[in-house]
Amino acid sequence: MNSRLAAVLVVLLVWAVIYLPALGSIAIKGEEGRRILPAIGMLQTGNYIVPEVGGNPYFRKPPLVNWLVAASFRIFGVRNEWTARLPSAVVVLAVAVAFVTVARASLGPGGSIIAALIWMTNIGMMEKGRLIEIEALYVSLCGLAIIFDRVCRGLAYERVAASYSPCAFRRVSNHAGDFRGVGYSVLVQHDDTRSGSEVV
């Protein structure tokens, strides 16, 4: 068994232990009803465009969470707390799997699994990831966007370097002059020996 598959299995096991037990036994609380009722309305009316609560259009929150709950209800054929909350738990899992698969190249095998475990065991994520609230969904989508952005940028820089194969390229990560905090800086230097020009 390769180490990537082993990392995914570890992530799945930890996720299942943390997020699945008693997922449906907690009573609906907070704003969960405002996520569930539009999903039920979508299934009853067939109108998946305009979320409704009590027959009135509900435009206060984006409908993605309602669509996911409706999809969960339709897939499992049951409308209960467990099926309503499962989409939140699944998006948390998606980010953890992205850490150990997609981000593995930049974080390394150990760093990627540590990042995934930190992500899943964060107290706020454990709380919101077990409720059908928008926080877990949209924080997870942002996490996935950051992971894929980092990987795509790395691939783009590699393709640029490969397209100038006779040239010398230098890449500097974590440059001290990078004041963006979360980001990283990349310096690509191109020395063309024929014309003496330099592109930075």
N, C-alpha and C positions, 0 to 999 in steps of 0.2 A: 504494500500500500504506500503510495507516495505521500510526502509530507503535506502537500496541499489538501488532499482528500482527508487526511487525518485532522488537519486544522478545521476543515469544514464540519467534520463529525463532532469535534470538541465543541465548536460554536453551537451546533444544533442541540447537543446534549445540555449545555449550560442554558441555552435559551429555553428549551423545553422544561427544565427544572424551575427556572425563575418565572416564566411568563404563562405557562399553561395551567398549572394547578390552581383550582378554585377561580378560574377566569370568569366563569358564569355564576358563581355563587354570591358575588358581591351585588347588593341592590343597586339599581340605577341611581346615580347621584349627579349632582351638579348640572352641567349642560348636556349630559349624555342624551337626555330625551330629545333635545333639539337636533341631535344628529340622527337619532333612530326614527323619529316620526316622519321626517321628509323621505327617508329611505322606504318606509312602509307605504307612504303615499305614492311614491314613484312606482312601486310594484303594483299597487291597486289601480292606478289610473293609466299607467303606461307613459306618463309624461316625465321623462328623465331630464328635461331641460330646465324647468322652473321648479325648484324645491318648494314645498308647501307645508305649513304647519296649521292645522285646524282649518284647512280649506283656503287659507290666505297665503299669497306668495311670501317666501322667506328669503330675503336677499342679504341678510346680515353677515353670512359666512359663505366662503366659497363652497361649491357643491361637491368637490372631489370626495370628501369624507362621506357624504350621503350616497354617492355612487358606489363607493367601496362597500359600505354596509349593505346596500341593496344587492350588490353582486354576491356578497357572502350569504345573505338570506336565500338568494336564488340557488346558489351552488349547493348549499347544505339542505335546502328545503325546510328549514326550521327557523323561526324567528324567536330568538331568545338572547339572553345577555352574552352567552359564549360566542355565538355567531356574530353578534354585533361588535364585540370587542376584538375578535380575531384579526381584522385588518390592521389595527394599531400594532398588535404584537408581531404580525408578519413584516411590517415595514421596518420595525426595529431589527428583526432578523436579517432583512435584506441588506441593511447597512453593515451589520457584523460580517455577513458573508462577503460583501464587497471589500471589507478590510483584508480578509484572509485570502482573497483571490486576486482582485484587481489591484489593490494597493500593496500587495506583497512585493512587487518589484522595487518599489521605492522605500518601503518600511523594513523589508527583510522578513524572513520567516518568523523570528521571535517577536519583532516589533509589530507585525501585523496581527498576530494572535493576542498580544497584550492590548493593542488598540481596540480590537473587537471585544475583549473581555471588559475593558474599562467602559466602552460604549454601553454594553448590556447591563453592567452592574451599577451604573450611575443611578443614584437614588431618584432623581427627577424623571429619568427615562423609565425606570422600573414602575414608578407610580403612573405616569401618563401612558406608558406602553401597555398597561393593563386596563385602560379605560378607553372608551370611544370618544376621545377628545381630539381636537385638531392639532394640538401641540406635538404629539408623538409623530403624527403623519408629516407635518410640514418641517419639523426639525430633521426628521429622517430623510425627507426629500432634499433638504439643503445639504445634509451630510453626503448623500449619494452624489449630488452635483459637485461638491468639492472634491470627492475622491476621483470621479471621472474627469474632472477638469485637470487635476494634477497629472493623471495618467495620460490624457490626450496632449497636454502641453509637452510632456516628456517625449511622447512619440513624434510630435511635430518638430521638436528640436533635433531628434535623431534623424528625421527625414531631411531636414535642412542640411544637417552635417553630411548625410549620405549623398545628397545631390551635388555637393562640392567636394567630391572624393579626393581630388588632387590637392586640396587646400588643408591647412592646419586649423583645427577648431579647438577652442578651450572652453570648458564649462565650469563655472564657479557657483556652487550652491551655498546657501546660507550666508550670503555676503553681509558684512557688518554694516554696510551703508543702506541696507534694506529696512526702511522704517515702517513697512506695512504690517509688521508684527507676525501675522499668520502666514503670509506669503513667503516667497523665496525669490531670489534674484538670479538671473542667468545672464552671463556675459558670453557672447559668441563673437569670437574674433576671427576674421577671415584675412589671411595674408595671401595675396596673389603675387607670386614671385615674378610673373611676366610683366605686370604693369606697375607693381609697387604700391597698389592701392590697398586700403584697409577699410573694412566695414565692421562696425561694432553695433 
